[in-house]
Amino acid sequence: MTMIKSNAEQIVTRIQQSCDKVSRDVQEVCPIIVTKNRTNEEIQEVYSLGFRHFAENRVEKLLERQEVFPQEDIVWHLIGPLQKRKVKQIVNRIQYFHAIDRLSIMEEIEKRLDSPLKCFLEVNVSGEESKHGFTKAGVFEAFEAAKQYEKIDIIGFMTMAPFEANEEEIRHYFHELKEVSKKIQSTSTLKLSMGMSQDYPIAIEEGAHFIRIGTAWFE
Ligand SMILES: *Cc1c(COP(=O)(O)O)cnc(C)c1O
């Protein structure tokens, strides 16, 4: 068995175990393969195993990947911040955008979209200065502001735990995102995009619907 295949089996098993632990249906959790810094051969292998949700954090890189992987069954996620001048290049080429991190980017996204795009509002739950996203208080206003845009479909919230945090702290930050989500009135069930290679089991236990895993598939 190749390393990628055994890593994939391990990830699938851990997703199942985390769901079992908190009595969640495994179908609620979508693993996204973060392909940044990986070779096309590595990505091809994950695709061959049947996984279809792929992500890049940079616009240029995502567009390059789409040239190499034009398969129509791939679901593309942009998970990194978007600069205004790049909005028009990308928004009609992806199915999910995880990182609306400021009010000023929404107008441009709306203007450039041909049809609705599923988006997450990024929340800086830890409050670290280096992190993007709305504050826990500011996200309520952002959610309201997004309602004026017909094509921006806010389906939930995204966050990243700090790299040096211990398990208890990570759990706390993920829990806080869930609390934010519960406080927001919405007609649809809001989704949470949280959890990476180091912390996705905790994220699932705390309610994640989309887990963004890179390294763990490949190393
Ligand atoms: C790189 C990246 C990930 C995946 O990180 P790993 O630790 O490699 O799993 C997830 N989310 C974002 C926004 C990233 O940039």
The ligand as a MOL file (V3000), in Angstrom:
LIG
                    3D

  0  0  0     0  0            999 V3000
M  V30 BEGIN CTAB
M  V30 COUNTS 15 15 0 0 0
M  V30 BEGIN ATOM
M  V30 1 C -2.6410 24.9290 4.5700 0
M  V30 2 C -3.9860 25.1490 5.0900 0
M  V30 3 C -4.7130 24.0950 5.6710 0
M  V30 4 C -4.1660 22.6800 5.8150 0
M  V30 5 O -3.0800 22.6350 6.7160 0
M  V30 6 P -2.4010 21.2480 7.1420 0
M  V30 7 O -1.7970 21.5350 8.4560 0
M  V30 8 O -1.3790 20.9470 6.0900 0
M  V30 9 O -3.4500 20.2230 7.1990 0
M  V30 10 C -5.9950 24.3660 6.1180 0
M  V30 11 N -6.5380 25.5950 6.0190 0
M  V30 12 C -5.8680 26.6340 5.4830 0
M  V30 13 C -6.5490 27.9560 5.3990 0
M  V30 14 C -4.5730 26.4450 4.9940 0
M  V30 15 O -3.9210 27.4780 4.4560 0
M  V30 END ATOM
M  V30 BEGIN BOND
M  V30 1 1 1 2
M  V30 2 1 2 3
M  V30 3 2 2 14
M  V30 4 1 3 4
M  V30 5 2 3 10
M  V30 6 1 4 5
M  V30 7 1 5 6
M  V30 8 2 6 7
M  V30 9 1 6 8
M  V30 10 1 6 9
M  V30 11 1 10 11
M  V30 12 2 11 12
M  V30 13 1 12 13
M  V30 14 1 12 14
M  V30 15 1 14 15
M  V30 END BOND
M  V30 END CTAB
M  END
